[in-house]
Amino acid sequence: MKGDYGLRAMLDMAAYYGQGPIESSDIASRQYIPEQYLDQILMVLRKEGLVKSIRGPKGGHMLAKPPGQITMAEVMQALEGYVPPMECLPNPDFCKLSPGCALREVWRKIDTLTQEILNSTTIEELAERHRAGSTETMYYI
């Protein structure tokens, strides 16, 4: 949930990139994110160098670098860490069947494709899709 909310907040800030800071209440309202939860997410993103926060009456939050230089993977890693599709991938001892399991190899391929997509998709690309109103899925597994 943090990753989804974080990506939505980053997408919102990308829409206003270069126009100055955005109040968290505005982001929360537009993205349907509880404001207190959003503040926690923004704090993590700030610590990871993805968001800048400015205090004061004209303060708020903004992307720390251009949206084309921030990937989905960076945001997800900052907020969720590595999330495998199955527990056995990072921890083969999790299941006694892991060494010869045919399913594990399929999950590994799914994980590899997922990571490739996250690493190659920028916040700018998401913002462009949003502006175009496209809900079409671009990746097929």
Buried (B, 14 or more C-beta within 10 A) or exposed (E): EBBBBBBBBBBBBBBBBEEEBBEBEBBBEBBEBEEEEBBEBBEBBBEBEBBBBEEEEEBBBBBBBEBBEBBBBBBBBBBEEEEBEBEBBEEBEEBEEBEEBEEBEEBBEBBEEBBEBBBEBBBBBBBBBBEEEEEEEEEEE
